[in-house]
Amino acid sequence: MPVSLMDSQLADLETLGPDEPGFVVDIDRPVDAILADAVARLTGGTSAAG
């Protein structure tokens, strides 16, 4: 995907509705920590963020 499309893609994002499951994944950490947190949340474990 061209970098020039990034702004339009981000502008199209919508917040989840109250009936839609989901979570925020912070990407300002090392990849290992991001992955561990996401996997834990998806599998019902404890997130690294606590």
VOROBA-856547 format. One record per residue: residue in one letter; x, y, z of N, C-alpha, C, O, CB in turn. Coordinates in nm, 3 decimals. Atoms other than C-alpha are relative to their C-alpha. Glycine has a CB too. Layout:
+------+---------+---------+---------+---------+---------+---------+---------+---------+---------+---------+---------+---------+---------+---------+---------+
! resn !    n.xx !    n.yy !    n.zz !   ca.xx !   ca.yy !   ca.zz !    c.xx !    c.yy !    c.zz !    o.xx !    o.yy !    o.zz !   cb.xx !   cb.yy !   cb.zz !
+------+---------+---------+---------+---------+---------+---------+---------+---------+---------+---------+---------+---------+---------+---------+---------+
!    A !       X !       Y !       Z !       X !       Y !       Z !       X !       Y !       Z !       X !       Y !       Z !       X !       Y !       Z !
...
+------+---------+---------+---------+---------+---------+---------+---------+---------+---------+---------+---------+---------+---------+---------+---------+
***
This chain:
+------+---------+---------+---------+---------+---------+---------+---------+---------+---------+---------+---------+---------+---------+---------+---------+
! resn !    n.xx !    n.yy !    n.zz !   ca.xx !   ca.yy !   ca.zz !    c.xx !    c.yy !    c.zz !    o.xx !    o.yy !    o.zz !   cb.xx !   cb.yy !   cb.zz !
+------+---------+---------+---------+---------+---------+---------+---------+---------+---------+---------+---------+---------+---------+---------+---------+
!    M !   0.085 !  -0.117 !   0.000 !   0.000 !   0.000 !   0.000 !   0.090 !   0.124 !   0.000 !   0.182 !   0.133 !   0.081 !  -0.097 !   0.000 !   0.123 !
!    P !  -0.080 !  -0.122 !   0.003 !   0.144 !   0.338 !  -0.091 !  -0.020 !   0.082 !   0.128 !  -0.130 !   0.089 !   0.182 !  -0.036 !   0.085 !  -0.123 !
!    V !   0.005 !  -0.085 !  -0.119 !   0.226 !   0.566 !   0.202 !  -0.103 !   0.112 !  -0.018 !  -0.164 !   0.156 !   0.079 !   0.138 !   0.059 !   0.032 !
!    S !   0.093 !  -0.111 !   0.027 !   0.012 !   0.833 !   0.036 !  -0.144 !  -0.035 !   0.038 !  -0.226 !   0.055 !   0.055 !   0.006 !   0.038 !  -0.147 !
!    L !   0.136 !   0.040 !  -0.036 !  -0.301 !   0.630 !   0.123 !  -0.022 !  -0.012 !   0.151 !  -0.135 !  -0.030 !   0.196 !  -0.032 !  -0.133 !  -0.065 !
!    M !   0.012 !   0.021 !  -0.144 !  -0.227 !   0.608 !   0.496 !  -0.099 !   0.095 !   0.066 !  -0.182 !   0.051 !   0.146 !   0.135 !   0.017 !   0.064 !
!    D !   0.091 !  -0.096 !  -0.062 !  -0.411 !   0.927 !   0.594 !  -0.146 !  -0.034 !  -0.027 !  -0.229 !  -0.026 !   0.063 !   0.029 !   0.141 !  -0.051 !
!    S !   0.139 !   0.033 !   0.031 !  -0.728 !   0.822 !   0.412 !  -0.044 !  -0.129 !   0.069 !  -0.160 !  -0.141 !   0.108 !  -0.019 !  -0.012 !  -0.151 !
!    Q !   0.033 !   0.125 !  -0.069 !  -0.714 !   0.474 !   0.565 !  -0.027 !   0.026 !   0.148 !  -0.123 !  -0.027 !   0.204 !   0.113 !  -0.103 !  -0.016 !
!    L !   0.020 !  -0.032 !  -0.141 !  -0.678 !   0.612 !   0.918 !  -0.127 !   0.083 !   0.020 !  -0.195 !   0.067 !   0.121 !   0.122 !   0.077 !   0.054 !
!    A !   0.121 !  -0.083 !  -0.011 !  -0.958 !   0.864 !   0.854 !  -0.125 !  -0.086 !  -0.006 !  -0.229 !  -0.046 !   0.048 !  -0.003 !   0.104 !  -0.111 !
!    D !   0.116 !   0.087 !   0.013 !  -1.193 !   0.575 !   0.770 !  -0.023 !  -0.090 !   0.121 !  -0.127 !  -0.156 !   0.130 !   0.015 !  -0.086 !  -0.122 !
!    L !   0.016 !   0.085 !  -0.118 !  -1.138 !   0.395 !   1.102 !  -0.116 !   0.051 !   0.085 !  -0.136 !   0.171 !   0.100 !   0.130 !  -0.004 !   0.083 !
!    E !   0.111 !  -0.033 !  -0.086 !  -1.441 !   0.387 !   1.328 !   0.021 !  -0.064 !   0.136 !   0.081 !  -0.171 !   0.145 !  -0.135 !  -0.045 !  -0.061 !
!    T !  -0.008 !   0.060 !  -0.131 !  -1.459 !   0.328 !   1.700 !  -0.100 !  -0.115 !   0.007 !  -0.203 !  -0.114 !  -0.061 !  -0.027 !   0.104 !   0.112 !
!    L !   0.089 !   0.115 !  -0.015 !  -1.617 !   0.000 !   1.804 !  -0.128 !   0.042 !   0.072 !  -0.126 !   0.127 !   0.161 !   0.070 !  -0.114 !   0.076 !
!    G !   0.126 !  -0.023 !  -0.069 !  -1.980 !   0.004 !   1.906 !  -0.004 !  -0.080 !   0.129 !   0.079 !  -0.169 !   0.149 !  -0.118 !  -0.038 !  -0.091 !
!    P !   0.009 !   0.069 !  -0.128 !  -2.089 !  -0.115 !   2.250 !  -0.024 !  -0.151 !  -0.015 !   0.005 !  -0.228 !   0.077 !  -0.111 !   0.060 !   0.083 !
!    D !   0.027 !   0.141 !   0.022 !  -2.193 !  -0.450 !   2.100 !   0.111 !  -0.070 !  -0.080 !   0.096 !  -0.185 !  -0.121 !  -0.133 !  -0.016 !  -0.071 !
!    E !  -0.111 !   0.055 !   0.077 !  -1.860 !  -0.506 !   1.920 !   0.121 !  -0.023 !   0.090 !   0.174 !   0.072 !   0.149 !   0.037 !   0.094 !  -0.118 !
!    P !  -0.117 !   0.026 !  -0.085 !  -1.577 !  -0.680 !   2.106 !   0.128 !   0.050 !  -0.066 !   0.139 !   0.053 !  -0.189 !   0.011 !  -0.150 !   0.030 !
!    G !  -0.129 !  -0.044 !   0.053 !  -1.225 !  -0.548 !   2.067 !   0.086 !   0.057 !   0.110 !   0.042 !   0.069 !   0.224 !  -0.020 !   0.104 !  -0.109 !
!    F !  -0.092 !  -0.061 !  -0.095 !  -0.925 !  -0.395 !   2.238 !   0.104 !   0.080 !  -0.075 !   0.124 !   0.062 !  -0.195 !   0.067 !  -0.108 !   0.089 !
!    V !  -0.104 !  -0.084 !   0.056 !  -0.650 !  -0.143 !   2.179 !   0.135 !  -0.068 !   0.021 !   0.163 !  -0.119 !   0.130 !  -0.002 !   0.142 !   0.063 !
!    V !  -0.136 !   0.053 !  -0.010 !  -0.298 !  -0.264 !   2.108 !   0.095 !   0.118 !  -0.018 !   0.105 !   0.175 !  -0.127 !   0.027 !  -0.113 !  -0.107 !
!    D !  -0.098 !  -0.108 !   0.008 !  -0.034 !  -0.003 !   2.189 !   0.121 !  -0.049 !  -0.079 !   0.172 !  -0.158 !  -0.054 !   0.043 !   0.048 !   0.141 !
!    I !  -0.110 !   0.043 !   0.086 !   0.241 !  -0.016 !   1.929 !   0.130 !   0.075 !   0.030 !   0.221 !   0.076 !  -0.052 !  -0.037 !   0.020 !  -0.145 !
!    D !  -0.121 !  -0.074 !  -0.036 !   0.499 !   0.196 !   2.112 !   0.092 !  -0.080 !   0.091 !   0.168 !  -0.024 !   0.170 !  -0.038 !   0.131 !   0.066 !
!    R !  -0.083 !   0.090 !  -0.080 !   0.666 !  -0.107 !   2.271 !   0.071 !  -0.096 !  -0.093 !   0.041 !  -0.101 !  -0.212 !  -0.086 !  -0.078 !   0.105 !
!    P !  -0.066 !   0.100 !   0.085 !   0.898 !  -0.380 !   2.145 !  -0.101 !  -0.100 !  -0.058 !  -0.203 !  -0.129 !   0.005 !   0.110 !  -0.075 !   0.080 !
!    V !   0.091 !   0.092 !   0.070 !   0.735 !  -0.622 !   1.900 !  -0.035 !  -0.120 !   0.088 !  -0.151 !  -0.162 !   0.089 !   0.062 !  -0.049 !  -0.131 !
!    D !   0.027 !   0.115 !  -0.087 !   0.768 !  -0.912 !   2.147 !  -0.109 !   0.032 !   0.102 !  -0.197 !  -0.050 !   0.127 !   0.128 !  -0.045 !   0.072 !
!    A !   0.099 !  -0.040 !  -0.100 !   0.566 !  -0.720 !   2.409 !  -0.137 !   0.022 !  -0.064 !  -0.239 !  -0.014 !  -0.006 !   0.046 !   0.128 !   0.072 !
!    I !   0.126 !  -0.023 !   0.072 !   0.302 !  -0.615 !   2.155 !  -0.066 !  -0.134 !  -0.031 !  -0.185 !  -0.153 !  -0.008 !   0.025 !   0.080 !  -0.131 !
!    L !   0.052 !   0.132 !   0.036 !   0.262 !  -0.973 !   2.035 !  -0.051 !  -0.075 !   0.122 !  -0.159 !  -0.134 !   0.118 !   0.107 !  -0.081 !  -0.071 !
!    A !   0.040 !   0.071 !  -0.122 !   0.248 !  -1.119 !   2.386 !  -0.130 !   0.057 !   0.055 !  -0.218 !  -0.018 !   0.098 !   0.110 !   0.009 !   0.106 !
!    D !   0.121 !  -0.065 !  -0.050 !  -0.017 !  -0.866 !   2.490 !  -0.120 !  -0.037 !  -0.088 !  -0.226 !  -0.073 !  -0.036 !   0.018 !   0.154 !   0.004 !
!    A !   0.110 !   0.031 !   0.091 !  -0.232 !  -0.926 !   2.180 !  -0.041 !  -0.147 !   0.012 !  -0.161 !  -0.177 !   0.017 !   0.040 !   0.031 !  -0.144 !
!    V !   0.032 !   0.143 !  -0.012 !  -0.209 !  -1.306 !   2.210 !  -0.071 !  -0.027 !   0.132 !  -0.169 !  -0.101 !   0.136 !   0.129 !  -0.087 !  -0.010 !
!    A !   0.063 !   0.019 !  -0.130 !  -0.294 !  -1.292 !   2.581 !  -0.145 !   0.048 !  -0.001 !  -0.233 !  -0.018 !   0.054 !   0.078 !   0.072 !   0.108 !
!    R !   0.136 !  -0.053 !   0.004 !  -0.599 !  -1.078 !   2.516 !  -0.091 !  -0.087 !  -0.088 !  -0.207 !  -0.108 !  -0.054 !   0.001 !   0.146 !  -0.053 !
!    L !   0.080 !   0.083 !   0.090 !  -0.717 !  -1.297 !   2.229 !  -0.031 !  -0.138 !   0.059 !  -0.133 !  -0.198 !   0.027 !   0.072 !  -0.017 !  -0.132 !
!    T !   0.020 !   0.135 !  -0.057 !  -0.680 !  -1.617 !   2.430 !  -0.056 !   0.003 !   0.141 !  -0.069 !  -0.102 !   0.205 !   0.131 !  -0.075 !   0.000 !
!    G !   0.060 !  -0.010 !  -0.132 !  -0.829 !  -1.485 !   2.752 !   0.099 !   0.007 !   0.113 !   0.061 !   0.000 !   0.230 !  -0.090 !  -0.113 !   0.023 !
!    G !  -0.102 !  -0.012 !  -0.104 !  -0.500 !  -1.453 !   2.936 !   0.008 !   0.141 !   0.051 !  -0.074 !   0.226 !   0.017 !   0.137 !  -0.044 !  -0.054 !
!    T !  -0.021 !  -0.132 !  -0.056 !  -0.373 !  -1.154 !   3.126 !   0.088 !   0.080 !  -0.096 !   0.190 !   0.032 !  -0.144 !   0.064 !  -0.009 !   0.141 !
!    S !  -0.080 !  -0.084 !   0.089 !  -0.246 !  -0.867 !   2.916 !   0.124 !   0.050 !   0.071 !   0.127 !   0.059 !   0.194 !  -0.083 !   0.119 !  -0.052 !
!    A !  -0.123 !  -0.051 !  -0.057 !   0.103 !  -0.735 !   2.966 !  -0.021 !   0.138 !   0.061 !   0.051 !   0.179 !   0.152 !   0.110 !   0.006 !  -0.107 !
!    A !   0.029 !  -0.135 !  -0.052 !  -0.047 !  -0.391 !   3.027 !  -0.071 !  -0.007 !   0.135 !  -0.082 !   0.094 !   0.203 !  -0.085 !   0.079 !  -0.101 !
!    G !   0.063 !   0.018 !  -0.128 !  -0.228 !  -0.534 !   3.328 !  -0.144 !   0.031 !  -0.007 !  -0.214 !   0.022 !   0.093 !   0.064 !   0.084 !   0.104 !
+------+---------+---------+---------+---------+---------+---------+---------+---------+---------+---------+---------+---------+---------+---------+---------+
***
